[in-house]
Amino acid sequence: MSSLKKHRLAFAIGAIAVAVGVWLSKPAHHHVTGFSPVVRSTLPAEGAAKTILNTTQRHREWVNVPLGPAIIRAFLVYPQRADKAPLVTVTGKDQGASDWVRAAADQLAAEGFLAVVPDVLSGRGPHGGDIESFPNAAAVASAIGRLSDTEIARRIEVVRDYALALPAANGQSATLEFTSELSSRDSQIQVRFEKRFLSLKLDGESWREAVSFLSKETGNRPIAGVSAGSMSAEDHSAHIMMAMAQPPTGGGPRGYPVGKLPDLPAGTFSATSTLLHSALSKQFVNLPVGDIQVHTWVEYPTGTAKAPVVIVMQHGPGLDDWQRALADQLAFQGFIAIAADLYSGLGPNGGNWDSFEGIDAALRAAGKLTPEEAIRRYKTAYDYGMKLPRASGKVASLGFCAGGTYSFRFAGEVPEINAAVVFYGTQPNADLMAKIKAPVLGFYGEDDARVTSTVEPTISAMKQQGKSYEPHIYPHATHGFLEFQDLAGNPAATADSWARTIAFLNERLK
C-alpha cells in the first residue's frame, strides 16, 4: 500500500484526534482588555504537526513570491469565512517554515485569520533547495543563522506584502513569532500589531492569550455561515464520530458520512469504500509528456456504447481516493472519466502521487508545477481521450480547487471542448477568456472568500466578452464542499451542485 493511501485510510483517526484536542480546549475564554473572544484552537504539540497538516480541511497552498531574480516560497492557510480576514505572518526564529510552525498557522486559520509562513531559506538549501532540503533541524537553524537580519526581514516583508494583496485579506496585518522550538525552556510567543506588542512564555495558556490579543487588535470577528446553535465548521471530525455512532435506520439508504447515495459522489470518508466496491471497468495508463509518463486513471460506464469524455482535473491534494471516486461517479452516470495524475514525476525519486509521504508533501510539490506544464499534461489526457474507441467526440473539463481554475483555463486553451465545470476555482486571464467558446458552469461556497470574491468580476468579464457563465454560490458552504460534505452548509451545496453538474453535462455532451 502506498504512503499516501495509508494516510487517506488513517485520515479519520488523525482528524478525530485533532478535533478532540480542540474540543477539550473549549470553552477557552481569555480576557484581553475590552474583548473576550472564544479561542477555538490549541497550540500544536510538536509530534502532532504532521497529522494536522495532513488532515486539516482548511485550504492551504505553497506559493512562489518573486524577490528580484529569486523566488521566496511561502505556505498559506485560508480561514473558512464569508468575509475578508486579517493577515498573520507566522515565523520561527531558528526553525523557518517548519512543520510545527506551519501547523500553528493552520490553528490561526481556525480562528479566522489568513495565515502565511515565509520560507526564509528558499534557495539557500543544498543544491539551491528550500527548507525541505536540509537534513535536520540543526542544519536549518545553522543556515538561518548565516542570514543577516536585514535579509530575513526583506524576505518576510515581500511575502507579507504578497499575502496582503490577496482577495481574502482585509488589509489588517499582524505578526506572530516563535523565538525557538516548543521543547526549549526559554521559548516565547511574540505577537505584534502596528505599535502594540506582546511577549509571552510559550505554552497552551499563552497561546490563548496571544490569539485573544490578535483578535482584539485586528478586530477579528469572522462572519461564518454557521447558524446560531449549530455545529462549528471546525467540528468536522466530531460530526463524523456522532454520525458513526448512530444506529442504522430502516427508512432507506443513508448518506455521507456513514454511507454513499447512488446519485451523489463519495465524500472523503466514503471514497475508499466506493472504489473497493465499484464494478466498473477502469485502468491506469501512462501517457508520455516530454520525459515524463503521466499516470492517468481511465474509467468507463457500463456497456459498450460510445460515451462523452470528461477530463477530471484534480484538487490540490492530488489524484487521491476521493478524486478517483469522483471519476467513478461520473462513469456510473454515463461518462468516460479521465483523471491525470498531475504530480507524475514530481514525487521522491521521480515518483507519482502515490510516492509522497502525505498530503502535505504533495501540496509542497504542487507549488513547483507551472500552470503551463499542468495544461500540457491535461491536453495530453484530452488527446488520449478523444481517440478512445468508445469516445463519442463530445468532451468536457471538470475540476476542483486548483483543478477548477485549470478547468476554466482549459476552456480557453482548448476551445473545441463542449463544456467546462468549475468547482471553487478562479477565472483565466482576459486573453484566454476571449478564446472560450464552451459554456462554463461554476460552483462556490460562501465561506470561501478567497475564491468567491472573484465571482462578481468574472460575471462582468464573461458578460463583456459575450461568454456563457453560470455561477452558483451556496450559503454557509466551505471550500472543498464536495469532499467535506458534512460541514456547515455543505450537504445542500453537494446535492444541488452535483445534480446541476450532471444535467449540464447531459445537455451539452449527449
KALINNOR-V674256 format. One record per backbone hydrogen bond with DSSP energy under -0.5 kcal/mol. NH is the residue of the N-H (numbers start at 1). CO is the residue of the C=O. E is the energy in kcal/mol with one decimal. If there is no record, write none. Layout:
BEGIN
NH	CO	E
NH	CO	E
END
This chain:
BEGIN
3	354	-0.8
4	354	-0.6
6	2	-2.0
7	3	-1.8
8	4	-2.3
9	5	-2.6
10	6	-1.8
11	8	-1.0
14	10	-2.4
15	11	-3.1
16	12	-2.5
17	13	-2.1
18	14	-2.1
19	15	-2.7
20	16	-2.8
21	17	-1.9
22	18	-2.0
23	19	-3.0
24	20	-2.8
25	21	-0.8
25	22	-0.6
26	23	-1.6
28	39	-0.5
29	27	-0.7
30	37	-0.9
32	35	-1.6
35	32	-3.0
39	28	-1.2
39	37	-0.6
40	38	-0.6
44	42	-0.6
48	45	-1.4
49	45	-0.5
49	46	-1.0
52	48	-2.4
53	49	-2.5
54	50	-2.0
55	51	-1.2
55	52	-0.6
56	52	-2.0
61	76	-2.1
63	74	-2.7
65	63	-0.6
65	72	-3.0
66	64	-0.6
67	70	-2.7
70	67	-1.9
72	65	-3.3
73	71	-0.6
74	63	-2.1
75	117	-2.5
76	61	-3.1
76	74	-0.5
77	115	-2.6
78	59	-2.8
81	79	-1.0
82	223	-3.6
83	223	-0.6
85	168	-3.2
87	172	-2.9
88	114	-2.6
89	174	-2.4
90	88	-0.6
90	116	-2.9
91	176	-2.2
93	178	-2.9
95	92	-0.9
96	92	-2.0
98	96	-1.6
102	98	-2.3
103	99	-2.4
104	100	-2.0
105	101	-1.6
106	102	-1.8
107	103	-1.7
108	104	-1.7
109	105	-1.9
110	106	-1.5
111	107	-0.6
111	108	-0.8
112	109	-1.5
113	108	-1.9
114	86	-2.5
115	77	-2.2
115	113	-0.6
116	88	-2.1
117	75	-2.7
118	116	-0.5
119	73	-3.0
120	118	-1.1
122	119	-2.0
124	121	-2.7
125	129	-2.9
128	125	-1.8
129	126	-1.1
133	130	-1.9
134	131	-1.5
140	136	-1.7
141	137	-2.6
142	138	-2.2
143	139	-2.2
144	140	-2.4
145	141	-2.1
146	142	-0.8
146	143	-0.6
147	144	-1.5
152	148	-2.4
153	149	-2.5
154	150	-2.1
155	151	-2.1
156	152	-2.4
157	153	-2.5
158	154	-2.0
159	155	-1.4
160	156	-2.6
161	157	-2.6
162	158	-1.7
163	159	-2.6
164	160	-2.5
165	161	-1.0
165	162	-0.7
166	163	-1.5
169	166	-1.7
170	85	-2.5
174	87	-2.5
175	192	-2.4
176	89	-2.5
177	190	-2.7
178	91	-2.5
179	177	-0.6
179	188	-2.0
184	181	-1.5
187	184	-1.2
189	200	-2.8
190	177	-2.6
191	198	-2.7
192	175	-2.2
193	196	-2.6
194	173	-0.5
196	193	-2.6
198	191	-2.6
200	189	-2.9
202	187	-1.8
203	201	-1.0
207	203	-2.1
208	204	-1.7
209	205	-1.8
210	206	-2.8
211	207	-2.6
212	208	-2.3
213	209	-2.3
214	210	-2.4
215	211	-2.6
216	212	-2.6
217	213	-2.8
218	214	-2.1
219	215	-0.9
219	216	-0.5
220	215	-1.9
221	219	-0.8
224	222	-0.9
226	224	-1.7
230	227	-2.2
235	232	-1.9
239	235	-2.1
240	236	-1.7
241	237	-2.2
242	238	-2.2
243	239	-2.5
244	240	-2.7
245	241	-1.4
246	242	-0.6
246	243	-1.0
258	255	-1.0
259	255	-1.9
264	261	-1.5
268	483	-2.4
270	267	-1.1
271	267	-0.9
274	270	-1.8
275	271	-2.1
276	272	-2.1
277	273	-1.6
278	274	-0.7
278	275	-0.7
283	298	-2.2
285	296	-2.7
287	285	-0.6
287	294	-2.1
288	286	-0.5
289	292	-3.4
292	289	-2.1
294	287	-3.3
294	292	-0.7
295	293	-0.8
296	285	-3.0
297	339	-3.0
298	283	-2.8
299	337	-2.4
300	281	-2.8
307	390	-2.9
309	394	-2.6
310	336	-3.0
311	396	-3.0
312	310	-0.8
312	338	-2.8
313	311	-0.5
313	398	-3.1
314	312	-0.6
318	315	-1.8
320	318	-2.3
324	320	-2.1
325	321	-2.5
326	322	-1.8
327	323	-1.6
328	324	-2.0
329	325	-1.9
330	326	-1.9
331	327	-2.4
332	328	-2.6
333	329	-1.5
334	331	-1.7
335	330	-2.0
336	308	-3.1
337	299	-2.3
337	335	-0.7
338	310	-2.4
338	336	-0.5
339	297	-3.1
339	337	-0.5
340	312	-0.6
340	338	-0.6
341	295	-2.9
342	340	-1.2
344	341	-1.9
346	343	-2.3
347	351	-2.7
350	347	-1.7
351	348	-1.1
355	352	-2.2
356	353	-1.5
362	358	-1.8
363	359	-2.6
364	360	-1.8
365	361	-1.9
366	362	-1.9
367	363	-1.1
367	364	-0.5
368	365	-1.9
369	366	-1.7
370	368	-0.6
374	370	-2.2
375	371	-2.5
376	372	-1.9
377	373	-2.0
378	374	-2.2
379	375	-2.6
380	376	-1.6
381	377	-1.7
382	378	-2.3
383	379	-2.8
384	380	-2.2
385	381	-2.5
386	382	-2.3
387	383	-0.8
387	384	-0.8
388	385	-1.2
391	388	-1.6
392	307	-2.1
396	309	-2.0
397	419	-1.8
398	311	-2.4
399	421	-1.8
400	313	-1.5
401	423	-2.1
403	314	-0.5
403	400	-2.6
405	401	-1.8
406	402	-2.2
407	403	-2.4
408	404	-2.0
409	405	-2.3
410	406	-3.1
411	407	-1.3
412	408	-0.6
412	409	-1.3
413	409	-2.2
414	410	-3.1
417	414	-2.0
418	395	-2.9
419	395	-0.7
420	439	-1.8
421	397	-2.5
422	441	-3.1
423	399	-2.4
423	421	-0.5
424	422	-0.7
424	443	-3.3
433	429	-2.6
434	430	-2.0
435	431	-0.5
435	432	-1.2
436	432	-0.6
436	433	-1.3
437	411	-0.6
439	418	-0.6
440	468	-2.5
441	420	-2.5
442	470	-2.4
443	422	-2.7
444	472	-2.5
446	474	-2.5
447	477	-2.8
448	445	-0.7
448	446	-1.0
449	81	-1.6
451	448	-1.4
452	448	-2.9
453	449	-1.6
454	451	-2.1
455	452	-1.5
456	452	-0.5
458	454	-1.7
459	455	-2.7
460	456	-2.2
461	457	-2.5
462	458	-2.9
463	459	-2.3
464	460	-2.4
465	461	-1.4
466	463	-1.3
467	462	-3.1
469	467	-0.7
470	440	-2.6
471	469	-0.6
472	442	-1.5
474	444	-2.9
474	472	-0.5
477	474	-1.6
479	447	-0.6
481	478	-0.9
483	480	-1.4
484	480	-2.5
485	483	-1.3
487	484	-1.1
489	476	-2.9
490	487	-3.4
493	489	-1.6
494	490	-2.9
495	491	-2.2
496	492	-2.3
497	493	-2.4
498	494	-2.1
499	495	-1.6
500	496	-2.2
501	497	-2.2
502	498	-2.5
503	499	-2.1
504	500	-2.5
505	501	-2.8
506	502	-2.6
507	503	-2.2
508	504	-2.3
509	505	-2.4
510	506	-1.4
END
